[in-house]
Amino acid sequence: MVTLPLFPLNTVLFPGGHLPLQIFEVRYLDLVKRCIENGEAFGVVPLLEGSEVRVPGQHEKLSGAGTMARIISWDAPAAGLLKIHCIGTTRFRILSCEQQKNGLWQGEVVALNDDLDVPVPSEQQDVANALATLIRSLQKKQIPSERMQLAPPYRLDDAGWVANRWCELLRLDMTEKQRLLVQENPLVRLELIQDVLGANGLLDTSGAAR
């Protein structure tokens, strides 16, 4: 169990996922500067109620789980503004949390096990093929990797990595993404994603994303 500063967002970060952020609120500027100086991580937690930007009198409700984010690059283009690029690392469950006077959330969290390195089964190869097709399509359009939500190395043979990237890309509601985040078995997560892709007509017999 560790104490972790929490960053509530209207998104779900998965391990291996890339997250660019623009920081301008004082509470988060102080947090990010401390993380940069000390090489510390912070927790990205889905925001179930309230706004990402602090509003007086607003009630914020946080999800019960999130993912640690490690800052891999940063820039300060103007006073009072930081641009950072993070990568998701370890998933965690929140045991308890509280909001401090400055608006920053702190939580007592326990880490969840990292996904085992499991190959994509043949039954779910169409899901990996579809992701590969999508990546190639974006590359042909010369879209920078930082704008793709997908960054190399592309671990298209790893079940957990493939499932996590689809979890980020698909327009699922926050509750469903949260359920997928805390799913301990990467093969089950991949199967659930296959069901979603199939139900929405996003797979074809060649494994390409429509």
C-alpha positions as a Markdown table, in Angstrom:
| # | Residue | x | y | z |
|---|---|---|---|---|
| 1 | Met | 0.0 | 0.0 | 0.0 |
| 2 | Val | 1.4 | 3.4 | -1.0 |
| 3 | Thr | 0.2 | 7.0 | -0.9 |
| 4 | Leu | -0.1 | 8.4 | -4.4 |
| 5 | Pro | -1.1 | 11.9 | -5.7 |
| 6 | Leu | -4.2 | 11.4 | -8.0 |
| 7 | Phe | -5.0 | 13.2 | -11.2 |
| 8 | Pro | -8.7 | 12.8 | -12.1 |
| 9 | Leu | -9.4 | 12.8 | -15.8 |
| 10 | Asn | -12.3 | 12.1 | -18.2 |
| 11 | Thr | -10.3 | 9.2 | -19.6 |
| 12 | Val | -8.9 | 5.8 | -18.7 |
| 13 | Leu | -5.2 | 5.3 | -19.0 |
| 14 | Phe | -4.0 | 1.7 | -19.5 |
| 15 | Pro | -0.5 | 0.2 | -19.0 |
| 16 | Gly | 1.6 | 1.0 | -22.0 |
| 17 | Gly | -0.7 | 3.8 | -23.1 |
| 18 | His | 0.6 | 7.2 | -24.0 |
| 19 | Leu | -1.0 | 10.3 | -22.6 |
| 20 | Pro | -0.2 | 13.9 | -23.5 |
| 21 | Leu | -1.4 | 16.6 | -21.0 |
| 22 | Gln | -1.4 | 20.4 | -20.8 |
| 23 | Ile | -1.0 | 21.5 | -17.2 |
| 24 | Phe | -2.1 | 25.0 | -16.1 |
| 25 | Glu | -3.9 | 24.6 | -12.8 |
| 26 | Val | -1.7 | 25.5 | -9.8 |
| 27 | Arg | -2.5 | 22.3 | -8.0 |
| 28 | Tyr | -1.3 | 20.2 | -10.9 |
| 29 | Leu | 1.6 | 22.4 | -11.8 |
| 30 | Asp | 3.1 | 21.9 | -8.3 |
| 31 | Leu | 2.4 | 18.1 | -8.6 |
| 32 | Val | 4.0 | 17.7 | -12.0 |
| 33 | Lys | 7.0 | 19.8 | -11.1 |
| 34 | Arg | 7.6 | 17.6 | -8.0 |
| 35 | Cys | 7.2 | 14.5 | -10.1 |
| 36 | Ile | 9.7 | 15.7 | -12.7 |
| 37 | Glu | 12.3 | 16.8 | -10.0 |
| 38 | Asn | 12.0 | 13.5 | -8.1 |
| 39 | Gly | 11.3 | 11.1 | -10.9 |
| 40 | Glu | 8.0 | 10.2 | -9.2 |
| 41 | Ala | 4.8 | 8.9 | -10.7 |
| 42 | Phe | 1.2 | 10.1 | -10.2 |
| 43 | Gly | -2.1 | 8.2 | -10.5 |
| 44 | Val | -4.5 | 8.9 | -13.4 |
| 45 | Val | -8.0 | 8.1 | -12.2 |
| 46 | Pro | -11.2 | 8.2 | -14.2 |
| 47 | Leu | -13.5 | 11.1 | -13.1 |
| 48 | Leu | -17.1 | 9.8 | -12.7 |
| 49 | Glu | -18.6 | 13.2 | -11.6 |
| 50 | Gly | -17.4 | 16.7 | -11.8 |
| 51 | Ser | -15.0 | 18.6 | -14.1 |
| 52 | Glu | -11.3 | 18.2 | -14.8 |
| 53 | Val | -10.9 | 21.9 | -14.1 |
| 54 | Arg | -11.6 | 22.9 | -10.5 |
| 55 | Val | -14.9 | 24.8 | -10.0 |
| 56 | Pro | -15.8 | 26.3 | -6.6 |
| 57 | Gly | -18.4 | 24.2 | -4.8 |
| 58 | Gln | -18.1 | 21.3 | -7.3 |
| 59 | His | -18.2 | 17.7 | -6.2 |
| 60 | Glu | -15.8 | 15.4 | -7.8 |
| 61 | Lys | -16.3 | 11.6 | -7.7 |
| 62 | Leu | -13.3 | 9.4 | -8.5 |
| 63 | Ser | -13.4 | 5.9 | -9.8 |
| 64 | Gly | -12.1 | 3.1 | -7.6 |
| 65 | Ala | -9.1 | 2.2 | -9.7 |
| 66 | Gly | -6.5 | 3.9 | -12.0 |
| 67 | Thr | -3.1 | 3.6 | -13.5 |
| 68 | Met | 0.2 | 5.1 | -12.5 |
| 69 | Ala | 1.6 | 7.6 | -15.0 |
| 70 | Arg | 5.4 | 8.2 | -15.5 |
| 71 | Ile | 6.4 | 11.4 | -17.2 |
| 72 | Ile | 8.7 | 10.7 | -20.2 |
| 73 | Ser | 9.1 | 14.2 | -21.6 |
| 74 | Trp | 8.0 | 17.7 | -20.8 |
| 75 | Asp | 8.2 | 21.3 | -22.1 |
| 76 | Ala | 7.3 | 24.7 | -20.6 |
| 77 | Pro | 6.3 | 26.8 | -23.6 |
| 78 | Ala | 4.9 | 29.7 | -21.5 |
| 79 | Ala | 4.8 | 30.8 | -17.9 |
| 80 | Gly | 2.2 | 28.8 | -16.0 |
| 81 | Leu | 2.0 | 26.1 | -18.6 |
| 82 | Leu | 3.6 | 22.7 | -18.8 |
| 83 | Lys | 3.2 | 20.2 | -21.6 |
| 84 | Ile | 4.0 | 16.7 | -20.5 |
| 85 | His | 3.9 | 13.3 | -22.2 |
| 86 | Cys | 3.2 | 10.3 | -19.9 |
| 87 | Ile | 3.2 | 6.5 | -20.2 |
| 88 | Gly | 0.9 | 4.3 | -18.2 |
| 89 | Thr | 2.7 | 1.8 | -15.9 |
| 90 | Thr | 1.0 | -0.1 | -13.0 |
| 91 | Arg | -2.7 | -0.4 | -12.4 |
| 92 | Phe | -4.0 | 0.1 | -8.9 |
| 93 | Arg | -7.1 | 0.0 | -6.7 |
| 94 | Ile | -7.9 | 2.9 | -4.4 |
| 95 | Leu | -8.4 | 1.9 | -0.8 |
| 96 | Ser | -9.2 | 5.4 | 0.4 |
| 97 | Cys | -8.7 | 9.0 | -0.9 |
| 98 | Glu | -9.3 | 12.5 | 0.2 |
| 99 | Gln | -9.1 | 16.0 | -1.4 |
| 100 | Gln | -6.7 | 18.4 | 0.2 |
| 101 | Lys | -7.4 | 22.1 | 0.7 |
| 102 | Asn | -5.5 | 23.0 | -2.5 |
| 103 | Gly | -7.8 | 20.7 | -4.4 |
| 104 | Leu | -5.2 | 18.0 | -5.0 |
| 105 | Trp | -6.4 | 14.4 | -4.4 |
| 106 | Gln | -4.3 | 11.9 | -2.4 |
| 107 | Gly | -5.0 | 8.2 | -2.3 |
| 108 | Glu | -4.0 | 5.1 | -0.4 |
| 109 | Val | -3.6 | 2.6 | -3.2 |
| 110 | Val | -2.6 | -1.0 | -3.7 |
| 111 | Ala | -1.0 | -2.1 | -6.9 |
| 112 | Leu | -2.5 | -4.7 | -9.2 |
| 113 | Asn | -0.4 | -7.4 | -10.8 |
| 114 | Asp | 1.1 | -6.5 | -14.2 |
| 115 | Asp | -0.2 | -8.5 | -17.1 |
| 116 | Leu | 1.7 | -11.7 | -17.9 |
| 117 | Asp | 3.4 | -11.7 | -21.3 |
| 118 | Val | 0.8 | -13.9 | -23.1 |
| 119 | Pro | 0.9 | -14.4 | -26.9 |
| 120 | Val | -2.3 | -13.5 | -28.9 |
| 121 | Pro | -4.2 | -16.8 | -29.3 |
| 122 | Ser | -5.2 | -17.8 | -32.9 |
| 123 | Glu | -8.8 | -17.3 | -32.0 |
| 124 | Gln | -8.2 | -13.6 | -31.3 |
| 125 | Gln | -5.6 | -13.0 | -34.1 |
| 126 | Asp | -8.2 | -11.0 | -36.0 |
| 127 | Val | -8.1 | -8.4 | -33.2 |
| 128 | Ala | -4.4 | -8.0 | -33.5 |
| 129 | Asn | -4.6 | -7.9 | -37.3 |
| 130 | Ala | -7.2 | -5.2 | -37.1 |
| 131 | Leu | -5.0 | -3.1 | -34.9 |
| 132 | Ala | -2.0 | -3.6 | -37.2 |
| 133 | Thr | -4.1 | -2.5 | -40.1 |
| 134 | Leu | -5.2 | 0.7 | -38.2 |
| 135 | Ile | -1.6 | 1.5 | -37.4 |
| 136 | Arg | -0.5 | 1.1 | -41.0 |
| 137 | Ser | -3.4 | 3.3 | -42.1 |
| 138 | Leu | -2.4 | 6.1 | -39.7 |
| 139 | Gln | 1.3 | 5.8 | -40.7 |
| 140 | Lys | 0.4 | 6.2 | -44.4 |
| 141 | Lys | -1.4 | 9.4 | -43.4 |
| 142 | Gln | 1.9 | 10.5 | -41.8 |
| 143 | Ile | 0.2 | 11.2 | -38.5 |
| 144 | Pro | 2.9 | 11.6 | -35.8 |
| 145 | Ser | 2.9 | 8.7 | -33.2 |
| 146 | Glu | 2.2 | 11.1 | -30.3 |
| 147 | Arg | -1.1 | 12.1 | -32.0 |
| 148 | Met | -2.1 | 8.5 | -32.6 |
| 149 | Gln | -2.4 | 7.4 | -29.0 |
| 150 | Leu | -0.2 | 4.6 | -30.3 |
| 151 | Ala | 3.5 | 4.7 | -30.0 |
| 152 | Pro | 6.2 | 2.1 | -30.7 |
| 153 | Pro | 7.3 | -0.5 | -29.9 |
| 154 | Tyr | 4.1 | -2.1 | -31.3 |
| 155 | Arg | 3.7 | -5.3 | -29.4 |
| 156 | Leu | 1.1 | -6.8 | -31.7 |
| 157 | Asp | 2.0 | -10.4 | -30.5 |
| 158 | Asp | 1.2 | -9.6 | -26.9 |
| 159 | Ala | -2.5 | -10.2 | -25.8 |
| 160 | Gly | -2.5 | -7.6 | -23.0 |
| 161 | Trp | -0.9 | -4.8 | -25.1 |
| 162 | Val | -3.3 | -5.4 | -28.0 |
| 163 | Ala | -6.3 | -5.4 | -25.7 |
| 164 | Asn | -5.2 | -2.3 | -23.9 |
| 165 | Arg | -4.7 | -0.3 | -27.1 |
| 166 | Trp | -8.2 | -1.2 | -28.2 |
| 167 | Cys | -9.6 | -0.3 | -24.8 |
| 168 | Glu | -8.1 | 3.2 | -25.3 |
| 169 | Leu | -9.2 | 3.6 | -28.9 |
| 170 | Leu | -12.8 | 2.3 | -28.7 |
| 171 | Arg | -15.6 | 4.7 | -27.7 |
| 172 | Leu | -16.7 | 2.7 | -24.6 |
| 173 | Asp | -18.4 | 4.3 | -21.6 |
| 174 | Met | -16.3 | 5.0 | -18.5 |
| 175 | Thr | -17.8 | 2.1 | -16.6 |
| 176 | Glu | -17.0 | -0.4 | -19.3 |
| 177 | Lys | -13.4 | 0.9 | -19.6 |
| 178 | Gln | -13.0 | 0.7 | -15.9 |
| 179 | Arg | -14.2 | -2.9 | -15.9 |
| 180 | Leu | -11.7 | -3.8 | -18.6 |
| 181 | Leu | -8.9 | -2.0 | -16.7 |
| 182 | Val | -9.3 | -4.1 | -13.6 |
| 183 | Gln | -9.7 | -7.3 | -15.4 |
| 184 | Glu | -6.7 | -9.4 | -14.2 |
| 185 | Asn | -6.6 | -11.8 | -17.1 |
| 186 | Pro | -5.3 | -10.2 | -20.3 |
| 187 | Leu | -6.8 | -13.1 | -22.4 |
| 188 | Val | -10.2 | -12.4 | -21.0 |
| 189 | Arg | -9.8 | -8.7 | -21.7 |
| 190 | Leu | -8.8 | -9.5 | -25.3 |
| 191 | Glu | -11.9 | -11.7 | -25.7 |
| 192 | Leu | -14.1 | -9.0 | -24.4 |
| 193 | Ile | -12.6 | -6.5 | -26.9 |
| 194 | Gln | -13.2 | -9.0 | -29.7 |
| 195 | Asp | -16.8 | -9.2 | -28.7 |
| 196 | Val | -17.2 | -5.4 | -28.8 |
| 197 | Leu | -15.4 | -5.2 | -32.2 |
| 198 | Gly | -17.5 | -8.0 | -33.7 |
| 199 | Ala | -20.8 | -6.6 | -32.3 |
| 200 | Asn | -20.1 | -3.3 | -33.9 |
| 201 | Gly | -19.0 | -4.7 | -37.2 |
| 202 | Leu | -15.4 | -3.5 | -36.8 |
| 203 | Leu | -13.9 | -6.9 | -37.8 |
| 204 | Asp | -14.0 | -8.7 | -41.1 |
| 205 | Thr | -12.7 | -12.1 | -42.2 |
| 206 | Ser | -9.4 | -10.5 | -43.2 |
| 207 | Gly | -8.9 | -9.1 | -39.8 |
| 208 | Ala | -9.0 | -5.5 | -40.9 |
| 209 | Ala | -10.7 | -2.8 | -38.9 |
| 210 | Arg | -13.5 | -1.3 | -40.9 |
